[in-house]
Structure formats: structure tokens, C-alpha cells
Amino acid sequence: MTKHEKLTVRLKKYLRSIFIIFILYILFFELIWNGLLSYFQSEATRGLNTISNAEKGHYQSYASWSENFGDILIGFDKSSKYVYFISPTEYEGRSLEELGLSLPVDFLSLDVPMPGLIEEGFVAVAIGNIDLDDELDIWWIDQNNIPRNSKSDVWSVWKAVLRISKYIQDY
């Protein structure tokens, strides 16, 4: 075998090893990233469960549901990743401007029920953007205490690679 052929074989082995390490790194990153985003999404379910339990307590005490955070005695910090609605205009948590929203929010276009009082009880909505892209993460809950994810903002590394490659092409 010539010196050039030996070098080519070594280079192929080296590149194959780098490729395998890269794939393993991507898979590991995918697991960590999705776990982190799922943790962020759990903030929405915890917040909505808090609202649901507070609404149930208000109903037991006053025989009515509330559309006011002051009535159910809860609030959410501005550092929250989500903004929580218990009516179309009553909200707590993250600012609407950070999410690219303003009042009145068009809940129908977001494919989520209108927050507020309904015949059987109430609907509360959480809207966030956990990975800082253009897509929103939208959850809602009603008096049945089951959080539902109308629109998920969790994305995969593969989707990110496609976005980055599109960005590079556009640049």
C-alpha cells in the first residue's frame, strides 16, 4: 500500500469516528433539550392546576366561579414563562408584549377556548414561548382539572438544524 492510500484509509477512519461522535452528541443534546423544554411546560400545567384549585375553592365558598385573580387570591410573577388568563382581559404572569400579543387576544385564532366563565364552570388559558421562536406554547384547563396542550412549542434538534440551515441560506 502506498503512503497516499494509507493516509486515505486513516482519514476515512478518522472522519467516520467524528461522524459517529457527532451523531451521539446530537442524540444526547436532543434528550437534554426536550427534557428541559418539558420542564418549562410543566410550569404551565402547575399554574393552570393552581388556578383550577383556587376556582374550585372560590366556588365552594361563594357558589360562583370567578373571572378575577384577586377573588381567587393568586397571582403569577412577571418572570414566569407564561401569561395566564381567567377571562379575555384578566391575566397574570409574563407580559403580553414579550409574546407578541396585545389585548384583545384573538383566542379563536390561537385554537384555544375563550377563557372565562362557561355554563358548566370556567376555562383558564396559559400562553408562553419557551424556546424563543415564533411559535407559542398554549395550554388550557377547565373545571374538570385536566390540562390540555392546544399548541406545543417543543421542538427537536432536527427542527433546529433545519431552521439554522434555512437561516444560513437566507443570509
C-alpha positions as CSV (number, residue, x, y, z in Angstrom):
1,M,0.0,0.0,0.0
2,T,1.3,3.4,-0.9
3,K,1.7,6.2,1.5
4,H,-1.2,8.1,-0.1
5,E,-3.5,5.0,0.2
6,K,-2.6,4.6,3.9
7,L,-3.3,8.2,4.5
8,T,-6.7,7.9,2.7
9,V,-7.7,4.9,4.9
10,R,-6.7,6.7,8.1
11,L,-8.6,9.8,7.0
12,K,-11.7,7.8,6.3
13,K,-11.5,6.1,9.7
14,Y,-11.0,9.5,11.4
15,L,-13.9,11.0,9.6
16,R,-16.1,8.0,10.4
17,S,-15.3,8.4,14.1
18,I,-16.0,12.1,14.0
19,F,-19.4,11.4,12.3
20,I,-20.3,8.8,14.9
21,I,-19.3,11.1,17.8
22,F,-21.3,13.9,16.2
23,I,-24.5,11.8,15.9
24,L,-24.2,10.6,19.5
25,Y,-23.7,14.3,20.6
26,I,-26.8,15.3,18.7
27,L,-28.9,12.5,20.2
28,F,-27.6,13.4,23.7
29,F,-28.4,17.1,23.1
30,E,-31.9,16.1,21.8
31,L,-32.6,14.2,25.1
32,I,-31.4,17.1,27.3
33,W,-33.1,19.8,25.3
34,N,-36.5,18.0,25.2
35,G,-36.2,17.3,28.9
36,L,-35.6,21.0,29.6
37,L,-38.5,22.1,27.5
38,S,-40.8,19.6,29.1
39,Y,-39.7,21.0,32.4
40,F,-40.6,24.5,31.2
41,Q,-44.0,23.2,30.0
42,S,-44.7,21.8,33.5
43,E,-44.8,25.4,34.7
44,A,-48.0,25.8,32.6
45,T,-49.6,22.7,34.0
46,R,-48.7,23.7,37.6
47,G,-50.0,27.2,37.1
48,L,-53.3,26.0,35.5
49,N,-53.8,23.4,38.2
50,T,-53.3,26.2,40.8
51,I,-55.9,28.3,39.1
52,S,-58.3,25.3,38.9
53,N,-57.9,24.5,42.6
54,A,-58.4,28.2,43.5
55,E,-61.5,28.4,41.3
56,K,-62.9,25.3,43.0
57,G,-62.2,26.8,46.4
58,H,-64.0,30.0,45.4
59,Y,-66.9,28.0,44.1
60,Q,-67.3,26.1,47.3
61,S,-67.1,29.3,49.4
62,Y,-69.3,31.6,47.2
63,A,-71.3,29.2,44.9
64,S,-69.8,31.0,41.9
65,W,-66.8,30.9,39.6
66,S,-64.5,34.0,39.3
67,E,-63.0,35.9,36.5
68,N,-60.7,37.9,38.7
69,F,-57.3,36.8,40.1
70,G,-58.0,39.0,43.2
71,D,-61.1,37.0,44.0
72,I,-59.3,33.6,43.9
73,L,-56.2,35.1,45.7
74,I,-53.5,34.0,43.4
75,G,-51.0,35.8,41.2
76,F,-48.1,34.9,38.9
77,D,-44.7,36.5,38.8
78,K,-43.6,38.6,35.8
79,S,-40.6,36.2,35.4
80,S,-43.0,33.4,34.5
81,K,-42.6,31.9,31.1
82,Y,-46.4,32.0,30.6
83,V,-49.2,34.5,30.8
84,Y,-52.3,33.1,32.5
85,F,-55.8,34.2,31.6
86,I,-59.1,33.6,33.5
87,S,-61.0,36.0,31.3
88,P,-60.3,37.6,28.0
89,T,-58.9,40.7,29.7
90,E,-57.8,39.3,33.2
91,Y,-54.3,38.0,33.1
92,E,-51.2,37.5,35.3
93,G,-47.6,36.5,34.7
94,R,-45.4,37.3,31.7
95,S,-46.1,40.5,29.8
96,L,-48.2,40.2,26.6
97,E,-45.7,42.3,24.7
98,E,-42.9,39.7,25.2
99,L,-45.1,37.2,23.5
100,G,-46.0,39.5,20.7
101,L,-49.6,39.7,21.9
102,S,-51.9,42.6,22.9
103,L,-55.4,43.0,24.2
104,P,-57.8,41.9,22.9
105,V,-56.2,38.5,22.3
106,D,-57.8,36.5,19.5
107,F,-58.1,33.2,21.3
108,L,-60.0,31.6,18.4
109,S,-57.1,32.1,16.0
110,L,-54.8,30.5,18.6
111,D,-57.1,27.4,18.5
112,V,-57.9,27.6,22.2
113,P,-61.2,28.1,24.1
114,M,-62.1,31.6,25.2
115,P,-61.0,32.0,28.9
116,G,-63.7,32.9,31.4
117,L,-67.0,31.6,32.7
118,I,-68.9,29.0,30.7
119,E,-72.2,27.3,31.5
120,E,-70.6,24.4,33.4
121,G,-67.7,26.3,35.0
122,F,-64.7,28.1,33.8
123,V,-61.8,28.0,31.3
124,A,-58.3,29.2,32.1
125,V,-55.6,29.6,29.4
126,A,-51.7,29.7,29.6
127,I,-49.7,31.1,26.7
128,G,-45.9,31.1,26.6
129,N,-42.9,30.9,24.3
130,I,-40.4,28.6,25.9
131,D,-37.8,28.4,23.2
132,L,-38.0,32.0,21.9
133,D,-39.0,31.2,18.4
134,D,-42.2,32.4,16.6
135,E,-44.4,29.6,17.8
136,L,-46.4,29.8,21.1
137,D,-47.0,27.1,23.7
138,I,-50.7,27.1,24.6
139,W,-52.4,25.2,27.4
140,W,-55.9,25.4,28.9
141,I,-57.8,23.9,31.7
142,D,-61.4,23.9,32.8
143,Q,-63.3,22.8,35.9
144,N,-62.5,19.1,35.2
145,N,-58.9,19.8,36.2
146,I,-57.3,18.3,33.1
147,P,-54.6,20.5,31.5
148,R,-54.7,20.3,27.7
149,N,-51.9,21.4,25.3
150,S,-53.6,23.1,22.3
151,K,-50.3,24.0,20.6
152,S,-46.9,22.7,21.6
153,D,-43.8,24.9,21.3
154,V,-41.4,22.0,22.0
155,W,-39.2,21.3,19.0
156,S,-36.5,18.8,18.2
157,V,-32.8,19.4,17.4
158,W,-33.6,18.2,13.9
159,K,-36.1,21.1,13.5
160,A,-33.5,23.4,14.8
161,V,-30.9,22.2,12.3
162,L,-33.4,22.8,9.5
163,R,-34.1,26.4,10.9
164,I,-30.4,27.1,11.1
165,S,-29.7,25.8,7.6
166,K,-32.6,27.9,6.3
167,Y,-31.3,31.0,8.1
168,I,-27.8,30.4,6.6
169,Q,-29.3,30.1,3.1
170,D,-31.3,33.3,3.6
171,Y,-28.3,35.1,4.9
